[in-house]
Amino acid sequence: QRILRLAEMCRRLETEEEKVLPFYPSSLAEWEQQKAHRVLEEIPSEPLARAMRDYVGLERFWQRFNKAKLEEKALEQARAALAKRNQDLRRLLQQYLAGAVTNQKVPKDSHPL
């Protein structure tokens, strides 16, 4: 109940994009979605399945949670890629600067003989 209350409070802080399209589109085909919907509408016979019906309201929470985790992983990968690129650029800059120092040490007189 606490999580559901917090979710309602957080709804006010959502951006317009999150309100309109809060989740990624489903990867299920239309007939798969209909089959899943029918299964969810059936009255379960097992005790655990009946208990799980009490937590259907948390589905939205888990969707948001999973979306946040996926975005977090994507950002971690992007950050690692940027760190590697930064390291490569620093290495190239050091090579360039080492080459510039070497060029300054070469005599500038065009006719040394």
C-alpha positions, 0 to 999 in steps of 0.5 A, a space after each residue: 500500500 505504501 508503494 502504491 501511495 508513493 506511486 500516486 504522489 510521484 505521478 504529479 512529478 512525471 513529465 508529459 512524455 512519461 504521462 503519455 507514453 510511460 513505457 516501452 511498447 510491448 514486444 508481444 504480438 496482438 494474439 499473444 497480448 489477448 491470450 495473456 489478458 484472458 489468462 489474467 482474467 481467469 480466476 486462479 485455483 492455486 493459493 499462490 496465484 490467488 495471493 498474487 492477484 492482490 499484487 496486480 497493482 504493483 505491475 505498473 511499479 515493476 514496469 517503471 522499475 525495470 525501465 529505470 534499471 534498463 536506462 541505468 544500464 544503458 547510461 553505464 555503458 555509454 559512460 564506459 564508452 565515453 571514458 574509453 574514448 576520452 582515454 584514447 583522445 588523451 593518448 593521441 594528444 600526448 603523442 601529438 605533443 611529444 611530436 611537437 616537442 621533437 620538431 622544436 628540437 630539430 635545427 631550423 637552419 635550412 642550410 647547415 652545410 
